[in-house]
């Protein structure tokens, strides 16, 4: 795989309160996503909405 097409990801620790995490987990399950996938989906939508990402 060339460097241009290689998917690069970074890992980091996220501290989130239990109530919010439960809500995200339920939302993820409702939309057939993993919890990580749901968080990425939400961040991507927020970045696009704010004009910070195309």
CHARMM internal coordinates of N, CA and C (Angstrom, degrees):
IC EDIT
DIST 1 N 1 CA 1.4520
DIST 1 CA 1 C 1.5259
ANGL 1 N 1 CA 1 C 108.23
DIST 1 C 2 N 1.3108
ANGL 1 CA 1 C 2 N 117.44
DIHE 1 N 1 CA 1 C 2 N 131.56
DIST 2 N 2 CA 1.4599
ANGL 1 C 2 N 2 CA 120.02
DIHE 1 CA 1 C 2 N 2 CA -179.19
DIST 2 CA 2 C 1.5189
ANGL 2 N 2 CA 2 C 110.28
DIHE 1 C 2 N 2 CA 2 C -73.94
DIST 2 C 3 N 1.3161
ANGL 2 CA 2 C 3 N 115.37
DIHE 2 N 2 CA 2 C 3 N 161.15
DIST 3 N 3 CA 1.4613
ANGL 2 C 3 N 3 CA 120.34
DIHE 2 CA 2 C 3 N 3 CA -179.18
DIST 3 CA 3 C 1.5168
ANGL 3 N 3 CA 3 C 111.99
DIHE 2 C 3 N 3 CA 3 C -63.04
DIST 3 C 4 N 1.3405
ANGL 3 CA 3 C 4 N 117.48
DIHE 3 N 3 CA 3 C 4 N -32.53
DIST 4 N 4 CA 1.4592
ANGL 3 C 4 N 4 CA 121.36
DIHE 3 CA 3 C 4 N 4 CA -179.15
DIST 4 CA 4 C 1.5223
ANGL 4 N 4 CA 4 C 112.11
DIHE 3 C 4 N 4 CA 4 C -67.93
DIST 4 C 5 N 1.3397
ANGL 4 CA 4 C 5 N 118.28
DIHE 4 N 4 CA 4 C 5 N -33.28
DIST 5 N 5 CA 1.4577
ANGL 4 C 5 N 5 CA 120.76
DIHE 4 CA 4 C 5 N 5 CA -176.95
DIST 5 CA 5 C 1.5245
ANGL 5 N 5 CA 5 C 112.86
DIHE 4 C 5 N 5 CA 5 C -99.34
DIST 5 C 6 N 1.3232
ANGL 5 CA 5 C 6 N 116.81
DIHE 5 N 5 CA 5 C 6 N -5.12
DIST 6 N 6 CA 1.4552
ANGL 5 C 6 N 6 CA 120.30
DIHE 5 CA 5 C 6 N 6 CA -179.02
DIST 6 CA 6 C 1.5298
ANGL 6 N 6 CA 6 C 110.27
DIHE 5 C 6 N 6 CA 6 C -70.06
DIST 6 C 7 N 1.3258
ANGL 6 CA 6 C 7 N 116.50
DIHE 6 N 6 CA 6 C 7 N 131.66
DIST 7 N 7 CA 1.4647
ANGL 6 C 7 N 7 CA 121.57
DIHE 6 CA 6 C 7 N 7 CA 177.97
DIST 7 CA 7 C 1.5219
ANGL 7 N 7 CA 7 C 108.81
DIHE 6 C 7 N 7 CA 7 C -80.68
DIST 7 C 8 N 1.3184
ANGL 7 CA 7 C 8 N 116.38
DIHE 7 N 7 CA 7 C 8 N 119.83
DIST 8 N 8 CA 1.4548
ANGL 7 C 8 N 8 CA 120.91
DIHE 7 CA 7 C 8 N 8 CA -179.48
DIST 8 CA 8 C 1.5191
ANGL 8 N 8 CA 8 C 108.87
DIHE 7 C 8 N 8 CA 8 C -107.77
DIST 8 C 9 N 1.3146
ANGL 8 CA 8 C 9 N 116.63
DIHE 8 N 8 CA 8 C 9 N 127.22
DIST 9 N 9 CA 1.4552
ANGL 8 C 9 N 9 CA 121.08
DIHE 8 CA 8 C 9 N 9 CA 177.55
DIST 9 CA 9 C 1.5169
ANGL 9 N 9 CA 9 C 108.98
DIHE 8 C 9 N 9 CA 9 C -127.85
DIST 9 C 10 N 1.3247
ANGL 9 CA 9 C 10 N 115.30
DIHE 9 N 9 CA 9 C 10 N 155.98
DIST 10 N 10 CA 1.4566
ANGL 9 C 10 N 10 CA 122.50
DIHE 9 CA 9 C 10 N 10 CA 176.62
DIST 10 CA 10 C 1.5197
ANGL 10 N 10 CA 10 C 107.62
DIHE 9 C 10 N 10 CA 10 C -120.56
DIST 10 C 11 N 1.2934
ANGL 10 CA 10 C 11 N 115.40
DIHE 10 N 10 CA 10 C 11 N 143.42
DIST 11 N 11 CA 1.4675
ANGL 10 C 11 N 11 CA 121.22
DIHE 10 CA 10 C 11 N 11 CA 175.98
DIST 11 CA 11 C 1.5224
ANGL 11 N 11 CA 11 C 108.90
DIHE 10 C 11 N 11 CA 11 C -104.06
DIST 11 C 12 N 1.3227
ANGL 11 CA 11 C 12 N 115.83
DIHE 11 N 11 CA 11 C 12 N 146.07
DIST 12 N 12 CA 1.4598
ANGL 11 C 12 N 12 CA 120.56
DIHE 11 CA 11 C 12 N 12 CA 174.75
DIST 12 CA 12 C 1.5188
ANGL 12 N 12 CA 12 C 109.13
DIHE 11 C 12 N 12 CA 12 C -157.07
DIST 12 C 13 N 1.3135
ANGL 12 CA 12 C 13 N 115.33
DIHE 12 N 12 CA 12 C 13 N 161.89
DIST 13 N 13 CA 1.4611
ANGL 12 C 13 N 13 CA 121.67
DIHE 12 CA 12 C 13 N 13 CA 179.69
DIST 13 CA 13 C 1.5232
ANGL 13 N 13 CA 13 C 108.11
DIHE 12 C 13 N 13 CA 13 C -87.37
DIST 13 C 14 N 1.3130
ANGL 13 CA 13 C 14 N 116.16
DIHE 13 N 13 CA 13 C 14 N 134.81
DIST 14 N 14 CA 1.4626
ANGL 13 C 14 N 14 CA 121.66
DIHE 13 CA 13 C 14 N 14 CA 177.81
DIST 14 CA 14 C 1.5235
ANGL 14 N 14 CA 14 C 108.39
DIHE 13 C 14 N 14 CA 14 C -119.75
DIST 14 C 15 N 1.3047
ANGL 14 CA 14 C 15 N 115.67
DIHE 14 N 14 CA 14 C 15 N 122.79
DIST 15 N 15 CA 1.4706
ANGL 14 C 15 N 15 CA 119.76
DIHE 14 CA 14 C 15 N 15 CA 175.65
DIST 15 CA 15 C 1.5229
ANGL 15 N 15 CA 15 C 107.60
DIHE 14 C 15 N 15 CA 15 C -96.13
DIST 15 C 16 N 1.3182
ANGL 15 CA 15 C 16 N 116.06
DIHE 15 N 15 CA 15 C 16 N 125.68
DIST 16 N 16 CA 1.4663
ANGL 15 C 16 N 16 CA 122.11
DIHE 15 CA 15 C 16 N 16 CA -176.23
DIST 16 CA 16 C 1.5264
ANGL 16 N 16 CA 16 C 107.25
DIHE 15 C 16 N 16 CA 16 C -143.94
DIST 16 C 17 N 1.3256
ANGL 16 CA 16 C 17 N 116.50
DIHE 16 N 16 CA 16 C 17 N 138.89
DIST 17 N 17 CA 1.4657
ANGL 16 C 17 N 17 CA 117.65
DIHE 16 CA 16 C 17 N 17 CA -177.87
DIST 17 CA 17 C 1.5315
ANGL 17 N 17 CA 17 C 110.53
DIHE 16 C 17 N 17 CA 17 C -69.06
DIST 17 C 18 N 1.3114
ANGL 17 CA 17 C 18 N 115.53
DIHE 17 N 17 CA 17 C 18 N 156.07
DIST 18 N 18 CA 1.4628
ANGL 17 C 18 N 18 CA 122.47
DIHE 17 CA 17 C 18 N 18 CA -172.64
DIST 18 CA 18 C 1.5303
ANGL 18 N 18 CA 18 C 112.60
DIHE 17 C 18 N 18 CA 18 C -59.61
DIST 18 C 19 N 1.3212
ANGL 18 CA 18 C 19 N 117.49
DIHE 18 N 18 CA 18 C 19 N -39.64
DIST 19 N 19 CA 1.4681
ANGL 18 C 19 N 19 CA 120.99
DIHE 18 CA 18 C 19 N 19 CA -178.60
DIST 19 CA 19 C 1.5282
ANGL 19 N 19 CA 19 C 110.84
DIHE 18 C 19 N 19 CA 19 C -65.28
DIST 19 C 20 N 1.3352
ANGL 19 CA 19 C 20 N 116.65
DIHE 19 N 19 CA 19 C 20 N -43.99
DIST 20 N 20 CA 1.4593
ANGL 19 C 20 N 20 CA 119.93
DIHE 19 CA 19 C 20 N 20 CA 178.60
DIST 20 CA 20 C 1.5204
ANGL 20 N 20 CA 20 C 110.82
DIHE 19 C 20 N 20 CA 20 C -65.99
DIST 20 C 21 N 1.3232
ANGL 20 CA 20 C 21 N 117.23
DIHE 20 N 20 CA 20 C 21 N -40.86
DIST 21 N 21 CA 1.4629
ANGL 20 C 21 N 21 CA 121.06
DIHE 20 CA 20 C 21 N 21 CA 179.95
DIST 21 CA 21 C 1.5280
ANGL 21 N 21 CA 21 C 110.83
DIHE 20 C 21 N 21 CA 21 C -62.45
DIST 21 C 22 N 1.3127
ANGL 21 CA 21 C 22 N 116.46
DIHE 21 N 21 CA 21 C 22 N -41.78
DIST 22 N 22 CA 1.4700
ANGL 21 C 22 N 22 CA 120.46
DIHE 21 CA 21 C 22 N 22 CA 177.94
DIST 22 CA 22 C 1.5236
ANGL 22 N 22 CA 22 C 111.04
DIHE 21 C 22 N 22 CA 22 C -61.14
DIST 22 C 23 N 1.3281
ANGL 22 CA 22 C 23 N 116.37
DIHE 22 N 22 CA 22 C 23 N -41.00
DIST 23 N 23 CA 1.4640
ANGL 22 C 23 N 23 CA 120.59
DIHE 22 CA 22 C 23 N 23 CA 179.81
DIST 23 CA 23 C 1.5343
ANGL 23 N 23 CA 23 C 110.50
DIHE 22 C 23 N 23 CA 23 C -65.75
DIST 23 C 24 N 1.3345
ANGL 23 CA 23 C 24 N 116.94
DIHE 23 N 23 CA 23 C 24 N -41.86
DIST 24 N 24 CA 1.4693
ANGL 23 C 24 N 24 CA 120.92
DIHE 23 CA 23 C 24 N 24 CA 178.90
DIST 24 CA 24 C 1.5277
ANGL 24 N 24 CA 24 C 110.22
DIHE 23 C 24 N 24 CA 24 C -65.91
DIST 24 C 25 N 1.3223
ANGL 24 CA 24 C 25 N 117.45
DIHE 24 N 24 CA 24 C 25 N -41.95
DIST 25 N 25 CA 1.4731
ANGL 24 C 25 N 25 CA 120.90
DIHE 24 CA 24 C 25 N 25 CA 178.81
DIST 25 CA 25 C 1.5214
ANGL 25 N 25 CA 25 C 111.21
DIHE 24 C 25 N 25 CA 25 C -61.92
DIST 25 C 26 N 1.3354
ANGL 25 CA 25 C 26 N 117.36
DIHE 25 N 25 CA 25 C 26 N -42.74
DIST 26 N 26 CA 1.4612
ANGL 25 C 26 N 26 CA 120.34
DIHE 25 CA 25 C 26 N 26 CA 178.95
DIST 26 CA 26 C 1.5241
ANGL 26 N 26 CA 26 C 110.75
DIHE 25 C 26 N 26 CA 26 C -65.94
DIST 26 C 27 N 1.3176
ANGL 26 CA 26 C 27 N 116.81
DIHE 26 N 26 CA 26 C 27 N -43.69
DIST 27 N 27 CA 1.4644
ANGL 26 C 27 N 27 CA 121.79
DIHE 26 CA 26 C 27 N 27 CA 178.73
DIST 27 CA 27 C 1.5252
ANGL 27 N 27 CA 27 C 109.99
DIHE 26 C 27 N 27 CA 27 C -60.62
DIST 27 C 28 N 1.3204
ANGL 27 CA 27 C 28 N 116.91
DIHE 27 N 27 CA 27 C 28 N -43.45
DIST 28 N 28 CA 1.4674
ANGL 27 C 28 N 28 CA 121.51
DIHE 27 CA 27 C 28 N 28 CA 178.07
DIST 28 CA 28 C 1.5256
ANGL 28 N 28 CA 28 C 110.53
DIHE 27 C 28 N 28 CA 28 C -59.69
DIST 28 C 29 N 1.3120
ANGL 28 CA 28 C 29 N 116.80
DIHE 28 N 28 CA 28 C 29 N -47.18
DIST 29 N 29 CA 1.4669
ANGL 28 C 29 N 29 CA 121.00
DIHE 28 CA 28 C 29 N 29 CA 179.89
DIST 29 CA 29 C 1.5273
ANGL 29 N 29 CA 29 C 110.82
DIHE 28 C 29 N 29 CA 29 C -62.03
DIST 29 C 30 N 1.3310
ANGL 29 CA 29 C 30 N 116.75
DIHE 29 N 29 CA 29 C 30 N -40.52
DIST 30 N 30 CA 1.4661
ANGL 29 C 30 N 30 CA 121.02
DIHE 29 CA 29 C 30 N 30 CA 179.25
DIST 30 CA 30 C 1.5293
ANGL 30 N 30 CA 30 C 111.59
DIHE 29 C 30 N 30 CA 30 C -61.58
DIST 30 C 31 N 1.3376
ANGL 30 CA 30 C 31 N 117.20
DIHE 30 N 30 CA 30 C 31 N -30.42
DIST 31 N 31 CA 1.4657
ANGL 30 C 31 N 31 CA 121.79
DIHE 30 CA 30 C 31 N 31 CA -177.74
DIST 31 CA 31 C 1.5279
ANGL 31 N 31 CA 31 C 112.23
DIHE 30 C 31 N 31 CA 31 C -105.17
DIST 31 C 32 N 1.3416
ANGL 31 CA 31 C 32 N 116.31
DIHE 31 N 31 CA 31 C 32 N 13.36
DIST 32 N 32 CA 1.4686
ANGL 31 C 32 N 32 CA 122.92
DIHE 31 CA 31 C 32 N 32 CA 176.57
DIST 32 CA 32 C 1.5316
ANGL 32 N 32 CA 32 C 112.34
DIHE 31 C 32 N 32 CA 32 C 56.83
DIST 32 C 33 N 1.3332
ANGL 32 CA 32 C 33 N 115.45
DIHE 32 N 32 CA 32 C 33 N 42.15
DIST 33 N 33 CA 1.4574
ANGL 32 C 33 N 33 CA 122.05
DIHE 32 CA 32 C 33 N 33 CA 175.59
DIST 33 CA 33 C 1.5214
ANGL 33 N 33 CA 33 C 108.44
DIHE 32 C 33 N 33 CA 33 C -119.80
DIST 33 C 34 N 1.3264
ANGL 33 CA 33 C 34 N 115.57
DIHE 33 N 33 CA 33 C 34 N 159.86
DIST 34 N 34 CA 1.4576
ANGL 33 C 34 N 34 CA 119.85
DIHE 33 CA 33 C 34 N 34 CA 169.73
DIST 34 CA 34 C 1.5290
ANGL 34 N 34 CA 34 C 107.37
DIHE 33 C 34 N 34 CA 34 C -74.07
DIST 34 C 35 N 1.3091
ANGL 34 CA 34 C 35 N 116.53
DIHE 34 N 34 CA 34 C 35 N 163.23
DIST 35 N 35 CA 1.4630
ANGL 34 C 35 N 35 CA 119.83
DIHE 34 CA 34 C 35 N 35 CA 177.01
DIST 35 CA 35 C 1.5283
ANGL 35 N 35 CA 35 C 109.90
DIHE 34 C 35 N 35 CA 35 C -60.71
DIST 35 C 36 N 1.3172
ANGL 35 CA 35 C 36 N 117.24
DIHE 35 N 35 CA 35 C 36 N -44.57
DIST 36 N 36 CA 1.4623
ANGL 35 C 36 N 36 CA 121.20
DIHE 35 CA 35 C 36 N 36 CA 178.01
DIST 36 CA 36 C 1.5275
ANGL 36 N 36 CA 36 C 110.42
DIHE 35 C 36 N 36 CA 36 C -60.33
DIST 36 C 37 N 1.3204
ANGL 36 CA 36 C 37 N 116.98
DIHE 36 N 36 CA 36 C 37 N -44.33
DIST 37 N 37 CA 1.4537
ANGL 36 C 37 N 37 CA 121.12
DIHE 36 CA 36 C 37 N 37 CA 178.52
DIST 37 CA 37 C 1.5198
ANGL 37 N 37 CA 37 C 112.29
DIHE 36 C 37 N 37 CA 37 C -61.35
DIST 37 C 38 N 1.3159
ANGL 37 CA 37 C 38 N 116.64
DIHE 37 N 37 CA 37 C 38 N -37.40
DIST 38 N 38 CA 1.4685
ANGL 37 C 38 N 38 CA 120.98
DIHE 37 CA 37 C 38 N 38 CA 179.53
DIST 38 CA 38 C 1.5221
ANGL 38 N 38 CA 38 C 110.39
DIHE 37 C 38 N 38 CA 38 C -67.60
DIST 38 C 39 N 1.3219
ANGL 38 CA 38 C 39 N 117.26
DIHE 38 N 38 CA 38 C 39 N -42.53
DIST 39 N 39 CA 1.4617
ANGL 38 C 39 N 39 CA 120.46
DIHE 38 CA 38 C 39 N 39 CA 179.05
DIST 39 CA 39 C 1.5266
ANGL 39 N 39 CA 39 C 109.96
DIHE 38 C 39 N 39 CA 39 C -63.39
DIST 39 C 40 N 1.3326
ANGL 39 CA 39 C 40 N 117.71
DIHE 39 N 39 CA 39 C 40 N -42.95
DIST 40 N 40 CA 1.4637
ANGL 39 C 40 N 40 CA 121.03
DIHE 39 CA 39 C 40 N 40 CA 176.92
DIST 40 CA 40 C 1.5269
ANGL 40 N 40 CA 40 C 111.11
DIHE 39 C 40 N 40 CA 40 C -61.89
DIST 40 C 41 N 1.3225
ANGL 40 CA 40 C 41 N 117.14
DIHE 40 N 40 CA 40 C 41 N -42.10
DIST 41 N 41 CA 1.4579
ANGL 40 C 41 N 41 CA 122.81
DIHE 40 CA 40 C 41 N 41 CA 178.10
DIST 41 CA 41 C 1.5288
ANGL 41 N 41 CA 41 C 110.78
DIHE 40 C 41 N 41 CA 41 C -59.73
DIST 41 C 42 N 1.3264
ANGL 41 CA 41 C 42 N 116.54
DIHE 41 N 41 CA 41 C 42 N -45.98
DIST 42 N 42 CA 1.4626
ANGL 41 C 42 N 42 CA 121.12
DIHE 41 CA 41 C 42 N 42 CA -179.27
DIST 42 CA 42 C 1.5265
ANGL 42 N 42 CA 42 C 111.44
DIHE 41 C 42 N 42 CA 42 C -66.07
DIST 42 C 43 N 1.3251
ANGL 42 CA 42 C 43 N 116.75
DIHE 42 N 42 CA 42 C 43 N -43.17
DIST 43 N 43 CA 1.4630
ANGL 42 C 43 N 43 CA 120.27
DIHE 42 CA 42 C 43 N 43 CA 178.68
DIST 43 CA 43 C 1.5298
ANGL 43 N 43 CA 43 C 111.10
DIHE 42 C 43 N 43 CA 43 C -64.01
DIST 43 C 44 N 1.3237
ANGL 43 CA 43 C 44 N 116.49
DIHE 43 N 43 CA 43 C 44 N -42.98
DIST 44 N 44 CA 1.4635
ANGL 43 C 44 N 44 CA 120.69
DIHE 43 CA 43 C 44 N 44 CA 179.58
DIST 44 CA 44 C 1.5261
ANGL 44 N 44 CA 44 C 110.85
DIHE 43 C 44 N 44 CA 44 C -61.08
DIST 44 C 45 N 1.3352
ANGL 44 CA 44 C 45 N 116.85
DIHE 44 N 44 CA 44 C 45 N -45.51
DIST 45 N 45 CA 1.4675
ANGL 44 C 45 N 45 CA 120.22
DIHE 44 CA 44 C 45 N 45 CA 178.79
DIST 45 CA 45 C 1.5192
ANGL 45 N 45 CA 45 C 111.84
DIHE 44 C 45 N 45 CA 45 C -62.97
DIST 45 C 46 N 1.3230
ANGL 45 CA 45 C 46 N 117.86
DIHE 45 N 45 CA 45 C 46 N -40.41
DIST 46 N 46 CA 1.4624
ANGL 45 C 46 N 46 CA 121.39
DIHE 45 CA 45 C 46 N 46 CA 179.26
DIST 46 CA 46 C 1.5274
ANGL 46 N 46 CA 46 C 110.88
DIHE 45 C 46 N 46 CA 46 C -65.60
DIST 46 C 47 N 1.3224
ANGL 46 CA 46 C 47 N 116.90
DIHE 46 N 46 CA 46 C 47 N -40.62
DIST 47 N 47 CA 1.4619
ANGL 46 C 47 N 47 CA 120.61
DIHE 46 CA 46 C 47 N 47 CA 178.68
DIST 47 CA 47 C 1.5279
ANGL 47 N 47 CA 47 C 111.50
DIHE 46 C 47 N 47 CA 47 C -65.67
DIST 47 C 48 N 1.3193
ANGL 47 CA 47 C 48 N 116.87
DIHE 47 N 47 CA 47 C 48 N -41.37
DIST 48 N 48 CA 1.4638
ANGL 47 C 48 N 48 CA 120.67
DIHE 47 CA 47 C 48 N 48 CA 178.11
DIST 48 CA 48 C 1.5339
ANGL 48 N 48 CA 48 C 110.86
DIHE 47 C 48 N 48 CA 48 C -65.50
DIST 48 C 49 N 1.3267
ANGL 48 CA 48 C 49 N 116.81
DIHE 48 N 48 CA 48 C 49 N -43.96
DIST 49 N 49 CA 1.4612
ANGL 48 C 49 N 49 CA 121.64
DIHE 48 CA 48 C 49 N 49 CA -178.95
DIST 49 CA 49 C 1.5201
ANGL 49 N 49 CA 49 C 111.81
DIHE 48 C 49 N 49 CA 49 C -62.40
DIST 49 C 50 N 1.3314
ANGL 49 CA 49 C 50 N 116.73
DIHE 49 N 49 CA 49 C 50 N -34.89
DIST 50 N 50 CA 1.4670
ANGL 49 C 50 N 50 CA 120.60
DIHE 49 CA 49 C 50 N 50 CA -178.91
DIST 50 CA 50 C 1.5260
ANGL 50 N 50 CA 50 C 112.31
DIHE 49 C 50 N 50 CA 50 C -84.66
DIST 50 C 51 N 1.3391
ANGL 50 CA 50 C 51 N 117.09
DIHE 50 N 50 CA 50 C 51 N -3.47
DIST 51 N 51 CA 1.4515
ANGL 50 C 51 N 51 CA 120.81
DIHE 50 CA 50 C 51 N 51 CA 179.85
DIST 51 CA 51 C 1.5075
ANGL 51 N 51 CA 51 C 113.72
DIHE 50 C 51 N 51 CA 51 C 78.94
DIST 51 C 52 N 1.3057
ANGL 51 CA 51 C 52 N 117.85
DIHE 51 N 51 CA 51 C 52 N 15.57
DIST 52 N 52 CA 1.4589
ANGL 51 C 52 N 52 CA 122.08
DIHE 51 CA 51 C 52 N 52 CA -179.19
DIST 52 CA 52 C 1.5195
ANGL 52 N 52 CA 52 C 112.74
DIHE 51 C 52 N 52 CA 52 C -92.11
DIST 52 C 53 N 1.3306
ANGL 52 CA 52 C 53 N 116.50
DIHE 52 N 52 CA 52 C 53 N -7.36
DIST 53 N 53 CA 1.4646
ANGL 52 C 53 N 53 CA 122.09
DIHE 52 CA 52 C 53 N 53 CA 179.16
DIST 53 CA 53 C 1.5165
ANGL 53 N 53 CA 53 C 108.32
DIHE 52 C 53 N 53 CA 53 C -150.62
DIST 53 C 54 N 1.3340
ANGL 53 CA 53 C 54 N 115.89
DIHE 53 N 53 CA 53 C 54 N 139.26
DIST 54 N 54 CA 1.4740
ANGL 53 C 54 N 54 CA 119.94
DIHE 53 CA 53 C 54 N 54 CA -179.96
DIST 54 CA 54 C 1.4933
ANGL 54 N 54 CA 54 C 111.57
DIHE 53 C 54 N 54 CA 54 C -77.73
END
COOR INIT
IC SEED 1 N 1 CA 1 C
IC BUILD
